Amino acid sequence: MTDLTAYLRERTYPGRGIALGRSADGKKAVIVYFIMGRSVNSRNRVFAATDDGIRTQAHDPAKMSDPSLIIYHPVRTVGKDTVVTNGDQTDTIRDALLAGQTFAAALRTRTFEPDGPNWTPRISGLVSPDGSYKLSILKSLDGDPSCCCRYFYEYEAPKAGMGHIIHTYAADGEPLPSYVGEPAPVAIGADDAGTLAEQVWAALNEDNKVSLYVSYIDLATGERDTVIVNKHNG
């Protein structure tokens, strides 16, 4: 099992990524979400805190050319659950949960992003108050947009200091190749959000990293320790 930061250092362009797991002391659920960018439009973003999570917004509105796939709520709380995704399917999942439906049922109404030839996967996660979590990826079939493949993974009893990461791209390229395989198991060595955020931010590629969100949720009290890092404002 590779350390989360070592895993990220080995990848120049994983795109957008979600890592979920348990803190090293076993007392907190861990959420990591990061975005990267190659274009001016993608890099012109920051994370901003909201009442129920975060949203992306333009750092410089004058440079925003197309908001359709880059402005969304990556993280939203729904009761004691936390939804984290790389697109507007956050709201799809939130609305479904509020209506008594499931994480998987919500995502069966969605598909990968309409950004051919990349057909960027939609990645999503759900963290429950007991620390268990789910991950999903919706992707094209080997770059063929006529077929959407939907994968779901559930982790009922996470081990202390362990998590799983999934991200949109396997590597840099033209077109960008989609992530392949199950979420990768990774070690999480930090007991607080500030330490992990510092480690992950340093591990992400300097040229391509844009924003980072790290949150530790105390399993006993539900209290959250959250850190947001944006390249544009430090």
N, C-alpha and C positions, 0 to 999 in steps of 0.2 A: 504494500500500500504506500503510495507516494504522498509526501507532504503536499498540502494544497498549494503553498507558495512555490515549491519546486515544480509542481505540475504546470503552473501558470508561466513560470520563467521559461519553460521549454517550448512555449507556443507564442509565436509572434502575433498571430491574429485569430484568437478563438471567437471573436465577434462579441456577442452578448452572452453572459453566462449566469447560471444559478447554481449555488452550492448550499445545500442544507445539511444539518447534522447536529451534533451534540458537543458542547464545550469539553475541554480536557478534564475538568473536575466533575463532569456529568450532571451538573446542576442547571444547565441552560440550553435551550434550543438555539441553534445558530442559523442565521440567514445571511447569505452573501449574494448580492446582485451587482454586476458590473456591465458597463457598455463601452464599446470601442468604436472607432470610426476611421474610415479612409478618406471620405469626401469632406468637403467644406461643410456641407449641410449636416452630415452626421456628427462632425466634430463640434459643431456650433450648438452644443447642448449642455445643460446642467441639471442636476437633481434638485428639486425644491420640496421641502417638507409640506405635507398637508395634514388635515385633522386625522385622517385615517391611514396615512402612509407617505408616499412620495409621488411626484409627477415629474416628467421631463418638461423642460421649457427651453426656448431659444436663449442663448447667452446674448446674442446680438440679433434682435428681430429683423434688422435690415438685411441680414445674410441668410435668412430662412427662405429656401426656395420651394420646398414641398414638405408640409408637416404631416402628411397622411400616415406614414409608417414610423415616424420618429417622435411624435408627441403623444404621450399616453400616460397612464398611471401604472408604473411597474409594481408597486406594492400597495395593497389595500387590506385593512383588517375587516373581518366580517364576524361580529361577535368576538369570540375568543380565538377564532381561526385567522390565519394570515395567508393571503394569496400573493404570489409573486410571479410575474411573467415578463416576457420581452415584447409585449404589444397590448393592443386594446382588448385582448381576450381576458385580461384582468377583470374588466367590467362584465364580460360574459359569465365568468365563473362566479363573481360576486352576486350577480342577479340570480343565477341558478341556485346558489346556496340559500339566499334569502327566500326563494320560492320552494325550498325543501328538496331541491334536486341535488345531484352529485357532481363532484369535480369532473369525473369522466363523461357524464352525460352532457355537461356544458361544452366540453371540448369536442364532442362528436358533432357539434353544430358548426365547428370551425375547421379551417384548413391552413396550409402554409401561406406565407405572405405572397402577394401577387407581384413579385419583383423580378420576373424572369430576366436573364437566364439563371439567376442565383436561386430563386424559389426558397428564400430563407425560411428555415424551420421556425415554427412557433414552439417555444419552450415554456413550461409552466410548472409551478410548484404550489403545494398547500401544506402548511404547518399547523398541526392540531395542538391544543393546549397541553396535552400530555407529552409533547415532543416528537410524536410520530409524524411522518411526512410522506408526501406523494410527489412524484415527478412525472412529467409527460413531455413527449416531443411529437409534433405533427410535421411530417416531411414528405417531400416528393419521393417517388420510387426511382432512386438512382438518377435524379435530375429530370425525370419524366413527369411533367405536370398533370398528365391525365389520370394519375393515380396518387391518392393521398394515403400515406401509411401513418397510423396512429398507435403510439406506444405508451403504455402506462406502467409505472413502477411504484410499489408501496413498501414502506419501511416502518414496521410496527414497533420495534424495540431498538432504537439506535444505541450503539455502544458509545461510551464516553470517549471523546477525542477522535471520533470518526464521523465522516460525512460522505456525501456523494455530489459530484458536479456534473452538469450537463451544459453544453454551450452550442451555439448555432453552427459554427464552422469547424471542420476538421483541421484546416490550415488556410493560409493565404492562397490566392489563386484567381484565375479568370476563366470561367466563373468560379465563384467561391464554392468549394466542396462542403456539403452538409456533414454535420456530426454523424458518426457511425457507432453503433453499439449501445450497450447499456450505459447508464450514468456511471462514471468512474469513481471508485472508492478512493477517498483521500483522508489523510490525517489532519486533524485540527488541533494545534498545540497551544492555542491561546485560551485564557480563561475570561477575557473581557473583550468588548467590541473595539476599543481603542487600539489595543495591541494587534488584533487580527487585521483591522483596517490598515494600519501602518505596514504590516507585513505584506498584505495582498496588493496594496497600492504600489509598493516598491517592486513587486514581482511582475506586475503588468507591463507590457511593452511601452516604453516611454513615448514613442512616436504616436501610438494608436490609442492609448487609454484616454477615456473621456470623463467618466464618472463612476463612483463606487458607493454602494450602500451596504452597511454591515449592521446587523441587529442581534443582540443577545436577549432572549426572553427567559426570565427566571421561572422555572417550572413550578416552584412552590407558590410564588406570589403573583406571577403574570407581569411583573414589572419589566420594562424594556430599556435596554441600554443601546442607543442607536448612534451611529456615526455616518455622516455623509461627506464624501470628498469629491470635489469638482476640480478638474484641471484648470478651468478658466479662472477660478477665484481661489486657488491655493490648495 
